[in-house]
Amino acid sequence: MRLTRRGIAVLAGAVCCYAFGELAGYPLFRAIAGIAAGAVVASLAVALWRPKVEIRRSVHPERIERGKPALATLVVTNDGTRPHRGFAANDRLGDEGHQVQVRPLQPGTAATYHYELPTHRRGKLPVGPLVLNRFDPFGLARGDRTVGGVAHLWAYPRLHAVRAAGAGFPRHHYDGPVTDPPLRGSWDLRAVREYMLGDEVRHLHWKASARTGKLMVREYADPAQLRFTAVLDTRPESMDPEVFEEAVEVAASLLYSSALAGQHCRLLTPTGVNTAVDSGLGVARVLLDELCLVAQDAPNGEPLVPLKRPRPGGTLAVITGARTDLGAASRWRPDYVIRLGAGGEATAGELVAPDAAGFVRLWNGVGVA
């Protein structure tokens, strides 16, 4: 609860009127001062009252591609025994705000309000908390009440229609040693996990089941599964912030299309992000969630890839700036080096484009074998 600018001005005027009335001996000014001070006190009392309402907020959808519409739904229910006069509700939408004017409600009634959320910025955007503003009729005081929790809107990078990066061969067709992981047979044991309805009974791991007291199954992976790895350069010196957003869109588009094509995908960054998932629409969301949060937070001088890390199996694409030195990443012999920004010149095995849209034209134009 606090005074508005008008309330502060009225209170200051009351003090001045009272002082002038005392010094000049005019009772009228003292009376005016008393009336003004009484109005301020009454306004504070009115603003102190808070409506007894229940407020529920939901975000639809919770995950959306950047730039596409998303809505917040606000349901206000009057749980009290008396009608209320209405109030203003201010919601925080990331760094922005939105005001909803709640109309008067009778006891036991509800009202629903919809408003659009800003999705022009990529990231995990907080929505809320909601602040209820109660003003007195003269606008001299206001009372604020914070209600509800904080929801989140995941604004994904824009996804472009690109071909899947399935340029690789099954891992046992590569020349040289296989390192991710070593090839051992037609099926590799990837993990042992708890049994779920629908799992193959023949994959039960009896020793692990006896040790944990729960049914455990072996989880296998086909070593011939095509794989795609995207290395996203998050070093600030490699790209401007605007170009970096284009690079994130390129990484998201390639990983998304490759995951839908049935490839095992992985995202690597200089800061240690190493997100490896299976294929399919459900697991592609894990990669998009990670790309929602990725930022240019790598220290200056950080290598693009760890010096001693072995090359990931399958197709490898490095996404970096137009004039960036790959450093240790060049020894991995990436299948594609994607350079974004102005001023770069393409060499063998490189694609140079000013932005994500230009890359899409090049990528879909040359195709991937």
Secondary structure, DSSP 8 states (H G I E B T S, - for coil): -EE-HHHHHHHHHHHHHHHHHHHHT-HHHHHHHHHHHHHHHHHHHHHH----EEEEEEEESSEEETTS--EEEEEEEE-SSS-B--EEEEEEETTEEEEEEE--B-TT-EEEEEEE---SS-EEEEEEEEEEEEE-TTSSEEEEEEES--EEEEEE--------------GGGSSS---SS---SSSEEEEEEE--TT--GGGB-HHHHHHHSS-EEEEEE-TT--EEEEEE---TTTS-HHHHHHHHHHHHHHHHHHHHTT-EEEEE-TT--EEEE-SSHHHHHHHHHHHHH--S---TT--SS-TT----SSEEEEEEETT---GGGGGG--SEEEEESSS----TTEEEESSHHHHHHHHHHH---
